[in-house]
Amino acid sequence: MQIRSAFSIFWGIGSFQALAMFRRGLFYSYLSIYLRYYLDLSVTETTLFATLPMLANIIAQTFFWGRLSDRLQLRRTLILWGEFSGAVGTVLIWAVHVMAASPYQAGYVIILGLTVVEMFWSMSNIGWSALISDLYPEQKRNEVQGRLASVGGLGRLLGIWIGGQLYDGLGAMYEGWGFESGVLFFVAAAVMLIAMVPVLFLPEGGTSRHPPADSDCGPMCAADSLRLYIIFLIAMTLINFGRNCVTIIQSQYLFLESGFAVSSELLSHIVNTESVAIVLLGVFSGHIGRRIGNGRAVCAGALAAIAYLLIFALADQLWLIFAASFLRGAGEVIILAASYAMASILIPPQQRGRWFGYFNATLFLSWGVAGTLIAGPVVDTMEFMGFASVMAYRAAYLSALIMTGAGLGIQLVLVFVLMPRAGIRKAVL
């Protein structure tokens, strides 16, 4: 932080975050629809495009890239190689999937291709998580994560809007054209390569190069922190799995002809309501964490997520869906910033690579594994039993609400009972 100005460092990480969220919004917001309605995969099968790649991502992070990062204290290098491999792999996935013998096979080419790519792309994820903790002291991490979420929200907003336009070729082509023609694959790959540029101007990171101010915790203190951290991981697994298990099926639900029957353009507006909340709340999330403590902020974010799930499960008017999307975005940014700050304080600095791999797993796996094990089977089973599709999707949201509530319960016990007993600082509480 002394060698390079705080502004230049934040500009670098902020630019990367905006480009990364632009690419995610552009590509993943519509991939579920493409797999379900164009390539004819079942609801559960569509969730596999997140489940299998995220499993590969987390396994690689935890057992290889995280350990390598801790051993060599490499952060920026891993980000650069991860983004490069992701760009090349994305283009190859498109090339192979258009040569498949049937649409159904093409769907599995995309799923398996993304799985292979994520093994290498995960270098970027673990490098990024550890780098933020290396560069900023613990009292600044919530604020920085909130600002990054806000900047990323702007990129996501633009990416979702452009993705909605490209999905059907500005309305001049057919639904799914953006993926089949390769345009969405090419744009996503190009953004990954461009995102490497601001990273080149960041420090390498690593605790050996930038000794952390919060590294004076002794062996006994570190052991206590890790015990609490494991309970925290259980709470975050339930909260993240609950609120995110419906992420993949949400666009399918809104597209449903017997339900809201939205167009790809209207879907982009609904999803971008979430982005607006992320942009607005991201600016204040650091203040929220400082004012009430990171642990309490996680509880507040979980309550917002529960409200979003309840509205989606019961609403029959579109304006309520917009309101719920705003609540989802608010909960997302508060949980993201506060939980990261909480994890970064509880993890011993020298073990950030490996333990951040476990923390990332609670979030990354929630987009896919939870959908495959919970939301997808609930919808498919209820439809098989003869229930209306709308009721089947709403049941999935109610299931998600129960799981999120269970995670909130554990987090409340952790924050109001276990941490005070252990003498944990108010900033974490």
PANU-989735 format. One record per residue (C-alpha): residue number from 1; residue in one letter; x, y, z. Coordinates in nm, 4 decimals, always signed. Example, Ala and Ser with C-alpha at 12.3 -4.5 7.8 and 13.67 -1.06 7.14 Angstrom:
2
[atom 1,'a',[+1.2300,-0.4500,+0.7800]];
[atom 2,'s',[+1.3670,-0.1060,+0.7140]];
This chain:
429
[atom 1,'m',[+0.0000,+0.0000,+0.0000]];
[atom 2,'q',[+0.2985,+0.2318,+0.0443]];
[atom 3,'i',[+0.4458,+0.1613,-0.2988]];
[atom 4,'r',[+0.1276,+0.2282,-0.4908]];
[atom 5,'s',[-0.1455,+0.4761,-0.4038]];
[atom 6,'a',[-0.4718,+0.3562,-0.2568]];
[atom 7,'f',[-0.6530,+0.5086,-0.5546]];
[atom 8,'s',[-0.4474,+0.3231,-0.8170]];
[atom 9,'i',[-0.4940,-0.0081,-0.6339]];
[atom 10,'f',[-0.8702,+0.0375,-0.6021]];
[atom 11,'w',[-0.8902,+0.1461,-0.9665]];
[atom 12,'g',[-0.7193,-0.1797,-1.0643]];
[atom 13,'i',[-0.9328,-0.4125,-0.8555]];
[atom 14,'g',[-1.2481,-0.2097,-0.9276]];
[atom 15,'s',[-1.1948,-0.2260,-1.3043]];
[atom 16,'f',[-1.1415,-0.6003,-1.2858]];
[atom 17,'q',[-1.4544,-0.6434,-1.0728]];
[atom 18,'a',[-1.6695,-0.4389,-1.3115]];
[atom 19,'l',[-1.5507,-0.6399,-1.6123]];
[atom 20,'a',[-1.5932,-0.9717,-1.4312]];
[atom 21,'m',[-1.9514,-0.8900,-1.3300]];
[atom 22,'f',[-2.0262,-0.7595,-1.6804]];
[atom 23,'r',[-1.9213,-1.0952,-1.8222]];
[atom 24,'r',[-2.1200,-1.2963,-1.5660]];
[atom 25,'g',[-2.4351,-1.0931,-1.6216]];
[atom 26,'l',[-2.3991,-1.1131,-1.9983]];
[atom 27,'f',[-2.3417,-1.4894,-2.0146]];
[atom 28,'y',[-2.4940,-1.6688,-1.7164]];
[atom 29,'s',[-2.8191,-1.4731,-1.6870]];
[atom 30,'y',[-2.9462,-1.6373,-2.0074]];
[atom 31,'l',[-2.7623,-1.9693,-2.0244]];
[atom 32,'s',[-3.0282,-2.1479,-1.8165]];
[atom 33,'i',[-3.2997,-2.0388,-2.0631]];
[atom 34,'y',[-3.0896,-2.1546,-2.3578]];
[atom 35,'l',[-3.0350,-2.4971,-2.2029]];
[atom 36,'r',[-3.3991,-2.5386,-2.0969]];
[atom 37,'y',[-3.6004,-2.4001,-2.3872]];
[atom 38,'y',[-3.3621,-2.4258,-2.6848]];
[atom 39,'l',[-3.1552,-2.7368,-2.6084]];
[atom 40,'d',[-3.4440,-2.9095,-2.4251]];
[atom 41,'l',[-3.2769,-3.0144,-2.0995]];
[atom 42,'s',[-3.4899,-3.0796,-1.7908]];
[atom 43,'v',[-3.4986,-2.8301,-1.5039]];
[atom 44,'t',[-3.2623,-3.0415,-1.2937]];
[atom 45,'e',[-3.0287,-3.0922,-1.5897]];
[atom 46,'t',[-3.0068,-2.7168,-1.6474]];
[atom 47,'t',[-2.8730,-2.6732,-1.2940]];
[atom 48,'l',[-2.5754,-2.8921,-1.3822]];
[atom 49,'f',[-2.4123,-2.6074,-1.5760]];
[atom 50,'a',[-2.3428,-2.4486,-1.2372]];
[atom 51,'t',[-2.3144,-2.7616,-1.0215]];
[atom 52,'l',[-2.0416,-2.9558,-1.1992]];
[atom 53,'p',[-1.8237,-2.6535,-1.2901]];
[atom 54,'m',[-1.8479,-2.5156,-0.9372]];
[atom 55,'l',[-1.7561,-2.8525,-0.7876]];
[atom 56,'a',[-1.4487,-2.8592,-1.0112]];
[atom 57,'n',[-1.3755,-2.4980,-0.9185]];
[atom 58,'i',[-1.3904,-2.5575,-0.5442]];
[atom 59,'i',[-1.1940,-2.8832,-0.5542]];
[atom 60,'a',[-0.9184,-2.7133,-0.7534]];
[atom 61,'q',[-0.9219,-2.4050,-0.5271]];
[atom 62,'t',[-0.9105,-2.5979,-0.2017]];
[atom 63,'f',[-0.6718,-2.8800,-0.2824]];
[atom 64,'f',[-0.4407,-2.7236,-0.5377]];
[atom 65,'w',[-0.4521,-2.3515,-0.6162]];
[atom 66,'g',[-0.5140,-2.2444,-0.2551]];
[atom 67,'r',[-0.2205,-2.4486,-0.1255]];
[atom 68,'l',[-0.0020,-2.3231,-0.4108]];
[atom 69,'s',[-0.1017,-1.9650,-0.3305]];
[atom 70,'d',[-0.0100,-2.0100,+0.0377]];
[atom 71,'r',[+0.3197,-2.1813,-0.0423]];
[atom 72,'l',[+0.4383,-1.9306,-0.3040]];
[atom 73,'q',[+0.2302,-1.6328,-0.1843]];
[atom 74,'l',[+0.1141,-1.5707,-0.5417]];
[atom 75,'r',[-0.2105,-1.3808,-0.5966]];
[atom 76,'r',[-0.1925,-1.1621,-0.9087]];
[atom 77,'t',[-0.0183,-1.4330,-1.1108]];
[atom 78,'l',[-0.2983,-1.6792,-1.0412]];
[atom 79,'i',[-0.5615,-1.4233,-1.1433]];
[atom 80,'l',[-0.3900,-1.3591,-1.4773]];
[atom 81,'w',[-0.3488,-1.7244,-1.5693]];
[atom 82,'g',[-0.7021,-1.8026,-1.4558]];
[atom 83,'e',[-0.8576,-1.5337,-1.6769]];
[atom 84,'f',[-0.6475,-1.6337,-1.9790]];
[atom 85,'s',[-0.7400,-2.0008,-1.9512]];
[atom 86,'g',[-1.1061,-1.9069,-1.9026]];
[atom 87,'a',[-1.1097,-1.6999,-2.2218]];
[atom 88,'v',[-0.9523,-1.9708,-2.4352]];
[atom 89,'g',[-1.1734,-2.2404,-2.2860]];
[atom 90,'t',[-1.4950,-2.0427,-2.3433]];
[atom 91,'v',[-1.4292,-2.0140,-2.7173]];
[atom 92,'l',[-1.3465,-2.3842,-2.7408]];
[atom 93,'i',[-1.6735,-2.4754,-2.5671]];
[atom 94,'w',[-1.8734,-2.2891,-2.8312]];
[atom 95,'a',[-1.6786,-2.4527,-3.1161]];
[atom 96,'v',[-1.7408,-2.8033,-2.9843]];
[atom 97,'h',[-2.1053,-2.7522,-2.8853]];
[atom 98,'v',[-2.2114,-2.6403,-3.2354]];
[atom 99,'m',[-2.0672,-2.9641,-3.3758]];
[atom 100,'a',[-2.2767,-3.1852,-3.1453]];
[atom 101,'a',[-2.5084,-3.4375,-3.3117]];
[atom 102,'s',[-2.8217,-3.3098,-3.1317]];
[atom 103,'p',[-2.9323,-3.0127,-2.9219]];
[atom 104,'y',[-2.9464,-3.2377,-2.6143]];
[atom 105,'q',[-2.5830,-3.3419,-2.6627]];
[atom 106,'a',[-2.4874,-2.9798,-2.7227]];
[atom 107,'g',[-2.6262,-2.8962,-2.3793]];
[atom 108,'y',[-2.4003,-3.1501,-2.2126]];
[atom 109,'v',[-2.1014,-3.0294,-2.4146]];
[atom 110,'i',[-2.1532,-2.6868,-2.2579]];
[atom 111,'i',[-2.1934,-2.8328,-1.9084]];
[atom 112,'l',[-1.8876,-3.0600,-1.9288]];
[atom 113,'g',[-1.6838,-2.7954,-2.1102]];
[atom 114,'l',[-1.7492,-2.5399,-1.8375]];
[atom 115,'t',[-1.6501,-2.8052,-1.5814]];
[atom 116,'v',[-1.3078,-2.8478,-1.7378]];
[atom 117,'v',[-1.2572,-2.4731,-1.7799]];
[atom 118,'e',[-1.3420,-2.4058,-1.4140]];
[atom 119,'m',[-1.0556,-2.6288,-1.2989]];
[atom 120,'f',[-0.8172,-2.3657,-1.4342]];
[atom 121,'w',[-1.0371,-2.0594,-1.4045]];
[atom 122,'s',[-1.0498,-2.1173,-1.0273]];
[atom 123,'m',[-0.6944,-1.9840,-1.0074]];
[atom 124,'s',[-0.8454,-1.6405,-1.0529]];
[atom 125,'n',[-1.1051,-1.6870,-0.7789]];
[atom 126,'i',[-0.8648,-1.7902,-0.5050]];
[atom 127,'g',[-0.6052,-1.5325,-0.6048]];
[atom 128,'w',[-0.8680,-1.2592,-0.5926]];
[atom 129,'s',[-1.0034,-1.3557,-0.2481]];
[atom 130,'a',[-0.6583,-1.3677,-0.0896]];
[atom 131,'l',[-0.5351,-1.0513,-0.2633]];
[atom 132,'i',[-0.8041,-0.8294,-0.1099]];
[atom 133,'s',[-0.7092,-0.9449,+0.2409]];
[atom 134,'d',[-0.3400,-0.8953,+0.1609]];
[atom 135,'l',[-0.3882,-0.5383,+0.0423]];
[atom 136,'y',[-0.6358,-0.4038,+0.2988]];
[atom 137,'p',[-0.6447,-0.4125,+0.6812]];
[atom 138,'e',[-0.9399,-0.5872,+0.8459]];
[atom 139,'q',[-1.1261,-0.2656,+0.9342]];
[atom 140,'k',[-1.1337,-0.1658,+0.5654]];
[atom 141,'r',[-1.2352,-0.4968,+0.4061]];
[atom 142,'n',[-1.6109,-0.4648,+0.4498]];
[atom 143,'e',[-1.6035,-0.1148,+0.3039]];
[atom 144,'v',[-1.3824,-0.2211,+0.0132]];
[atom 145,'q',[-1.5979,-0.5250,-0.0629]];
[atom 146,'g',[-1.9074,-0.3069,-0.0583]];
[atom 147,'r',[-1.7558,-0.0567,-0.2995]];
[atom 148,'l',[-1.6384,-0.3375,-0.5234]];
[atom 149,'a',[-1.9890,-0.4833,-0.5202]];
[atom 150,'s',[-2.1263,-0.1437,-0.6185]];
[atom 151,'v',[-1.8788,-0.1076,-0.9048]];
[atom 152,'g',[-1.9420,-0.4678,-1.0050]];
[atom 153,'g',[-2.3154,-0.4013,-0.9964]];
[atom 154,'l',[-2.2739,-0.1347,-1.2623]];
[atom 155,'g',[-2.0844,-0.3802,-1.4809]];
[atom 156,'r',[-2.3459,-0.6496,-1.4147]];
[atom 157,'l',[-2.6286,-0.4115,-1.5013]];
[atom 158,'l',[-2.4741,-0.3315,-1.8386]];
[atom 159,'g',[-2.3852,-0.6958,-1.9045]];
[atom 160,'i',[-2.7378,-0.8194,-1.8343]];
[atom 161,'w',[-2.8882,-0.5537,-2.0619]];
[atom 162,'i',[-2.6500,-0.6316,-2.3483]];
[atom 163,'g',[-2.6941,-1.0058,-2.2957]];
[atom 164,'g',[-3.0704,-0.9656,-2.3235]];
[atom 165,'q',[-3.0263,-0.7818,-2.6520]];
[atom 166,'l',[-2.7828,-1.0351,-2.7947]];
[atom 167,'y',[-2.9788,-1.3423,-2.6819]];
[atom 168,'d',[-3.2298,-1.2957,-2.9640]];
[atom 169,'g',[-3.0191,-1.0762,-3.1914]];
[atom 170,'l',[-3.1873,-0.7462,-3.0971]];
[atom 171,'g',[-3.5229,-0.9087,-3.1608]];
[atom 172,'a',[-3.4366,-0.9681,-3.5259]];
[atom 173,'m',[-3.3301,-1.3320,-3.4826]];
[atom 174,'y',[-3.4619,-1.6175,-3.2653]];
[atom 175,'e',[-3.4475,-1.6987,-2.8924]];
[atom 176,'g',[-3.1082,-1.8587,-2.8270]];
[atom 177,'w',[-2.9338,-1.7050,-3.1298]];
[atom 178,'g',[-2.6771,-1.5296,-2.9113]];
[atom 179,'f',[-2.5417,-1.8605,-2.7818]];
[atom 180,'e',[-2.5771,-2.0712,-3.0944]];
[atom 181,'s',[-2.4085,-1.8110,-3.3161]];
[atom 182,'g',[-2.1260,-1.7790,-3.0645]];
[atom 183,'v',[-2.1673,-1.4038,-3.0070]];
[atom 184,'l',[-2.2213,-1.4368,-2.6317]];
[atom 185,'f',[-1.9286,-1.6804,-2.6038]];
[atom 186,'f',[-1.6969,-1.4474,-2.7971]];
[atom 187,'v',[-1.7915,-1.1356,-2.6029]];
[atom 188,'a',[-1.7485,-1.3159,-2.2699]];
[atom 189,'a',[-1.4033,-1.4412,-2.3736]];
[atom 190,'a',[-1.2970,-1.0959,-2.4947]];
[atom 191,'v',[-1.3991,-0.9394,-2.1638]];
[atom 192,'m',[-1.1852,-1.1917,-1.9732]];
[atom 193,'l',[-0.8810,-1.0913,-2.1767]];
[atom 194,'i',[-0.9515,-0.7207,-2.1282]];
[atom 195,'a',[-0.9937,-0.7793,-1.7526]];
[atom 196,'m',[-0.6314,-0.8930,-1.7360]];
[atom 197,'v',[-0.5098,-0.5409,-1.8174]];
[atom 198,'p',[-0.5951,-0.3671,-1.4861]];
[atom 199,'v',[-0.4657,-0.6700,-1.2936]];
[atom 200,'l',[-0.1209,-0.6182,-1.4497]];
[atom 201,'f',[-0.0921,-0.2927,-1.2550]];
[atom 202,'l',[-0.1760,-0.4465,-0.9164]];
[atom 203,'p',[+0.0813,-0.5654,-0.6589]];
[atom 204,'e',[+0.1485,-0.9390,-0.6461]];
[atom 205,'g',[+0.0166,-0.9592,-0.2904]];
[atom 206,'g',[+0.1112,-1.2244,-0.0387]];
[atom 207,'t',[+0.1733,-1.1879,+0.3337]];
[atom 208,'s',[+0.5489,-1.2244,+0.2890]];
[atom 209,'r',[+0.5531,-0.9095,+0.0764]];
[atom 210,'h',[+0.2929,-0.7131,+0.2721]];
[atom 211,'p',[+0.2963,-0.8226,+0.6382]];
[atom 212,'p',[-0.0585,-0.7879,+0.7719]];
[atom 213,'a',[-0.1332,-0.5744,+1.0739]];
[atom 214,'d',[-0.3651,-0.8440,+1.2079]];
[atom 215,'s',[-0.1086,-1.1275,+1.2177]];
[atom 216,'d',[-0.0260,-1.1144,+1.5911]];
[atom 217,'c',[-0.2723,-1.3876,+1.6856]];
[atom 218,'g',[-0.0992,-1.6687,+1.8758]];
[atom 219,'p',[-0.1547,-2.0461,+1.8329]];
[atom 220,'m',[-0.4341,-2.0660,+2.0923]];
[atom 221,'c',[-0.6086,-1.7617,+1.9486]];
[atom 222,'a',[-0.5788,-1.9020,+1.5964]];
[atom 223,'a',[-0.7299,-2.2351,+1.7055]];
[atom 224,'d',[-1.0268,-2.0593,+1.8693]];
[atom 225,'s',[-1.0808,-1.8481,+1.5579]];
[atom 226,'l',[-1.0811,-2.1541,+1.3331]];
[atom 227,'r',[-1.3353,-2.3328,+1.5538]];
[atom 228,'l',[-1.5702,-2.0360,+1.5283]];
[atom 229,'y',[-1.4899,-2.0084,+1.1606]];
[atom 230,'i',[-1.6128,-2.3654,+1.0991]];
[atom 231,'i',[-1.9472,-2.2824,+1.2640]];
[atom 232,'f',[-1.9588,-1.9673,+1.0522]];
[atom 233,'l',[-1.9021,-2.1800,+0.7401]];
[atom 234,'i',[-2.1984,-2.4013,+0.8337]];
[atom 235,'a',[-2.4215,-2.0956,+0.8727]];
[atom 236,'m',[-2.3022,-1.9470,+0.5426]];
[atom 237,'t',[-2.3525,-2.2788,+0.3630]];
[atom 238,'l',[-2.7180,-2.2866,+0.4628]];
[atom 239,'i',[-2.7750,-1.9150,+0.3960]];
[atom 240,'n',[-2.6034,-1.9211,+0.0565]];
[atom 241,'f',[-2.7495,-2.2552,-0.0511]];
[atom 242,'g',[-3.0951,-2.1382,+0.0473]];
[atom 243,'r',[-3.0977,-1.7990,-0.1213]];
[atom 244,'n',[-2.9073,-1.9131,-0.4310]];
[atom 245,'c',[-3.0573,-2.2568,-0.4997]];
[atom 246,'v',[-3.3313,-2.0856,-0.7042]];
[atom 247,'t',[-3.0938,-1.8625,-0.9017]];
[atom 248,'i',[-3.0749,-2.0893,-1.2060]];
[atom 249,'i',[-3.4454,-2.1712,-1.2216]];
[atom 250,'q',[-3.5570,-1.8124,-1.1654]];
[atom 251,'s',[-3.5357,-1.7060,-1.5305]];
[atom 252,'q',[-3.7235,-2.0241,-1.6293]];
[atom 253,'y',[-3.9980,-1.9421,-1.3777]];
[atom 254,'l',[-4.0356,-1.5869,-1.5073]];
[atom 255,'f',[-4.0373,-1.7121,-1.8697]];
[atom 256,'l',[-4.3119,-1.9652,-1.7931]];
[atom 257,'e',[-4.6113,-1.9078,-2.0230]];
[atom 258,'s',[-4.8560,-2.0080,-1.7507]];
[atom 259,'g',[-4.6887,-1.7627,-1.5143]];
[atom 260,'f',[-4.5465,-1.4173,-1.5833]];
[atom 261,'a',[-4.4377,-1.5025,-1.9416]];
[atom 262,'v',[-4.1754,-1.2264,-1.9565]];
[atom 263,'s',[-3.9608,-1.1575,-2.2627]];
[atom 264,'s',[-3.5794,-1.1648,-2.2540]];
[atom 265,'e',[-3.5814,-0.7830,-2.2484]];
[atom 266,'l',[-3.8240,-0.7639,-1.9556]];
[atom 267,'l',[-3.6222,-1.0324,-1.7764]];
[atom 268,'s',[-3.3145,-0.8107,-1.8086]];
[atom 269,'h',[-3.5048,-0.5263,-1.6389]];
[atom 270,'i',[-3.6134,-0.7535,-1.3521]];
[atom 271,'v',[-3.2632,-0.8875,-1.2969]];
[atom 272,'n',[-3.1178,-0.5384,-1.3246]];
[atom 273,'t',[-3.3443,-0.4217,-1.0425]];
[atom 274,'e',[-3.1231,-0.6490,-0.8350]];
[atom 275,'s',[-2.8172,-0.4836,-0.9896]];
[atom 276,'v',[-2.9471,-0.1373,-0.8949]];
[atom 277,'a',[-2.9821,-0.2510,-0.5341]];
[atom 278,'i',[-2.6255,-0.3837,-0.5406]];
[atom 279,'v',[-2.4953,-0.0523,-0.6767]];
[atom 280,'l',[-2.6847,+0.1588,-0.4208]];
[atom 281,'l',[-2.6309,-0.0597,-0.1135]];
[atom 282,'g',[-2.2693,-0.1345,-0.2028]];
[atom 283,'v',[-2.1768,+0.2236,-0.1229]];
[atom 284,'f',[-2.3214,+0.1945,+0.2290]];
[atom 285,'s',[-2.2475,-0.1686,+0.3167]];
[atom 286,'g',[-1.9151,-0.0784,+0.4751]];
[atom 287,'h',[-2.0893,+0.1743,+0.6977]];
[atom 288,'i',[-2.3495,-0.0878,+0.7921]];
[atom 289,'g',[-2.0758,-0.3326,+0.8911]];
[atom 290,'r',[-1.8928,-0.0738,+1.0995]];
[atom 291,'r',[-2.2122,+0.0462,+1.2657]];
[atom 292,'i',[-2.3673,-0.2850,+1.3686]];
[atom 293,'g',[-2.0779,-0.5306,+1.3203]];
[atom 294,'n',[-2.0123,-0.7751,+1.0368]];
[atom 295,'g',[-2.1883,-1.0695,+1.2044]];
[atom 296,'r',[-2.5063,-0.8713,+1.2601]];
[atom 297,'a',[-2.4855,-0.7389,+0.9041]];
[atom 298,'v',[-2.4838,-1.0973,+0.7735]];
[atom 299,'c',[-2.8045,-1.1578,+0.9731]];
[atom 300,'a',[-2.9636,-0.8476,+0.8196]];
[atom 301,'g',[-2.8697,-0.9623,+0.4711]];
[atom 302,'a',[-3.0188,-1.3060,+0.5383]];
[atom 303,'l',[-3.3464,-1.1451,+0.6480]];
[atom 304,'a',[-3.3600,-0.9510,+0.3199]];
[atom 305,'a',[-3.3021,-1.2784,+0.1326]];
[atom 306,'i',[-3.5854,-1.4477,+0.3239]];
[atom 307,'a',[-3.8206,-1.1623,+0.2318]];
[atom 308,'y',[-3.7233,-1.1994,-0.1351]];
[atom 309,'l',[-3.7901,-1.5738,-0.1324]];
[atom 310,'l',[-4.1262,-1.5300,+0.0421]];
[atom 311,'i',[-4.2453,-1.2750,-0.2137]];
[atom 312,'f',[-4.1400,-1.4927,-0.5098]];
[atom 313,'a',[-4.3221,-1.7882,-0.3546]];
[atom 314,'l',[-4.6486,-1.5983,-0.3136]];
[atom 315,'a',[-4.6562,-1.3065,-0.5595]];
[atom 316,'d',[-4.8898,-1.2992,-0.8568]];
[atom 317,'q',[-4.8228,-0.9397,-0.9643]];
[atom 318,'l',[-4.5165,-0.8321,-1.1574]];
[atom 319,'w',[-4.4437,-0.5228,-0.9494]];
[atom 320,'l',[-4.3920,-0.7480,-0.6479]];
[atom 321,'i',[-4.1315,-0.9424,-0.8465]];
[atom 322,'f',[-3.9424,-0.6174,-0.9070]];
[atom 323,'a',[-3.9606,-0.5363,-0.5354]];
[atom 324,'a',[-3.8374,-0.8839,-0.4447]];
[atom 325,'s',[-3.5488,-0.8522,-0.6906]];
[atom 326,'f',[-3.4426,-0.5316,-0.5181]];
[atom 327,'l',[-3.4478,-0.7125,-0.1825]];
[atom 328,'r',[-3.2413,-0.9939,-0.3319]];
[atom 329,'g',[-2.9782,-0.7459,-0.4476]];
[atom 330,'a',[-2.9753,-0.5709,-0.1092]];
[atom 331,'g',[-2.9270,-0.9002,+0.0729]];
[atom 332,'e',[-2.6615,-1.0086,-0.1777]];
[atom 333,'v',[-2.4339,-0.7082,-0.1316]];
[atom 334,'i',[-2.4705,-0.6945,+0.2479]];
[atom 335,'i',[-2.3970,-1.0661,+0.2864]];
[atom 336,'l',[-2.1095,-1.0556,+0.0383]];
[atom 337,'a',[-1.9292,-0.7655,+0.2060]];
[atom 338,'a',[-1.9958,-0.8581,+0.5687]];
[atom 339,'s',[-1.9309,-1.2328,+0.5372]];
[atom 340,'y',[-1.6033,-1.1743,+0.3518]];
[atom 341,'a',[-1.4866,-0.9298,+0.6182]];
[atom 342,'m',[-1.5880,-1.1721,+0.8933]];
[atom 343,'a',[-1.4052,-1.4614,+0.7267]];
[atom 344,'s',[-1.0908,-1.2559,+0.6646]];
[atom 345,'i',[-1.0688,-1.1712,+1.0358]];
[atom 346,'l',[-1.1254,-1.5273,+1.1603]];
[atom 347,'i',[-0.8791,-1.6889,+0.9146]];
[atom 348,'p',[-0.5101,-1.6803,+1.0212]];
[atom 349,'p',[-0.3288,-1.4657,+0.7568]];
[atom 350,'q',[-0.0758,-1.7339,+0.6610]];
[atom 351,'q',[-0.3564,-1.9782,+0.5745]];
[atom 352,'r',[-0.5746,-1.7478,+0.3634]];
[atom 353,'g',[-0.5368,-1.9388,+0.0390]];
[atom 354,'r',[-0.6636,-2.2722,+0.1749]];
[atom 355,'w',[-0.9326,-2.1441,+0.4131]];
[atom 356,'f',[-1.0690,-1.8916,+0.1674]];
[atom 357,'g',[-1.1169,-2.1903,-0.0621]];
[atom 358,'y',[-1.3664,-2.3308,+0.1907]];
[atom 359,'f',[-1.5368,-1.9936,+0.2295]];
[atom 360,'n',[-1.5687,-1.9560,-0.1478]];
[atom 361,'a',[-1.7169,-2.3054,-0.1607]];
[atom 362,'t',[-2.0183,-2.1947,+0.0450]];
[atom 363,'l',[-2.0978,-1.9363,-0.2228]];
[atom 364,'f',[-1.9834,-2.0966,-0.5471]];
[atom 365,'l',[-2.1464,-2.4331,-0.4821]];
[atom 366,'s',[-2.4721,-2.2629,-0.3827]];
[atom 367,'w',[-2.5365,-2.1558,-0.7434]];
[atom 368,'g',[-2.5289,-2.5096,-0.8751]];
[atom 369,'v',[-2.5217,-2.7910,-0.6202]];
[atom 370,'a',[-2.8139,-2.6439,-0.4262]];
[atom 371,'g',[-3.0124,-2.6077,-0.7470]];
[atom 372,'t',[-2.9380,-2.9648,-0.8510]];
[atom 373,'l',[-3.0167,-3.1161,-0.5105]];
[atom 374,'i',[-3.3066,-2.8935,-0.4043]];
[atom 375,'a',[-3.4756,-2.6557,-0.6494]];
[atom 376,'g',[-3.4475,-2.8663,-0.9649]];
[atom 377,'p',[-3.5772,-3.1917,-0.8130]];
[atom 378,'v',[-3.8607,-3.0100,-0.6336]];
[atom 379,'v',[-3.9851,-2.8618,-0.9632]];
[atom 380,'d',[-3.9380,-3.1798,-1.1693]];
[atom 381,'t',[-4.0967,-3.4043,-0.9036]];
[atom 382,'m',[-4.4015,-3.1842,-0.8548]];
[atom 383,'e',[-4.4556,-3.1511,-1.2293]];
[atom 384,'f',[-4.4240,-3.5294,-1.2632]];
[atom 385,'m',[-4.6887,-3.5675,-0.9902]];
[atom 386,'g',[-4.9265,-3.3499,-1.1885]];
[atom 387,'f',[-4.8958,-3.0164,-1.0110]];
[atom 388,'a',[-4.9103,-2.6998,-1.2210]];
[atom 389,'s',[-4.5688,-2.5665,-1.3208]];
[atom 390,'v',[-4.6260,-2.2387,-1.1375]];
[atom 391,'m',[-4.6969,-2.4249,-0.8127]];
[atom 392,'a',[-4.3896,-2.6436,-0.8622]];
[atom 393,'y',[-4.1585,-2.3434,-0.8956]];
[atom 394,'r',[-4.3192,-2.1697,-0.5979]];
[atom 395,'a',[-4.2602,-2.4809,-0.3858]];
[atom 396,'a',[-3.8901,-2.4559,-0.4726]];
[atom 397,'y',[-3.8842,-2.1010,-0.3350]];
[atom 398,'l',[-4.0502,-2.2144,-0.0123]];
[atom 399,'s',[-3.7873,-2.4890,+0.0250]];
[atom 400,'a',[-3.5152,-2.2279,-0.0251]];
[atom 401,'l',[-3.6752,-2.0073,+0.2409]];
[atom 402,'i',[-3.6629,-2.2871,+0.5004]];
[atom 403,'m',[-3.2938,-2.3522,+0.4379]];
[atom 404,'t',[-3.2035,-1.9829,+0.4544]];
[atom 405,'g',[-3.3935,-1.9527,+0.7815]];
[atom 406,'a',[-3.1954,-2.2437,+0.9288]];
[atom 407,'g',[-2.8689,-2.0737,+0.8365]];
[atom 408,'l',[-2.9865,-1.7478,+0.9898]];
[atom 409,'g',[-3.0645,-1.9325,+1.3133]];
[atom 410,'i',[-2.7082,-2.0690,+1.3370]];
[atom 411,'q',[-2.5618,-1.7273,+1.2552]];
[atom 412,'l',[-2.7688,-1.5668,+1.5316]];
[atom 413,'v',[-2.6385,-1.8203,+1.7869]];
[atom 414,'l',[-2.2828,-1.7629,+1.6647]];
[atom 415,'v',[-2.3055,-1.3836,+1.6828]];
[atom 416,'f',[-2.5049,-1.3392,+2.0031]];
[atom 417,'v',[-2.3850,-1.6396,+2.2086]];
[atom 418,'l',[-2.0634,-1.8084,+2.0950]];
[atom 419,'m',[-1.8581,-1.5086,+1.9846]];
[atom 420,'p',[-1.9230,-1.2965,+2.2945]];
[atom 421,'r',[-1.8165,-1.5934,+2.5089]];
[atom 422,'a',[-1.4934,-1.6149,+2.3103]];
[atom 423,'g',[-1.4290,-1.2426,+2.3503]];
[atom 424,'i',[-1.4416,-1.1701,+1.9773]];
[atom 425,'r',[-1.4182,-0.8003,+1.8897]];
[atom 426,'k',[-1.7354,-0.6001,+1.8185]];
[atom 427,'a',[-1.6173,-0.5361,+1.4595]];
[atom 428,'v',[-1.6656,-0.9065,+1.3895]];
[atom 429,'l',[-1.9882,-0.9299,+1.5882]];
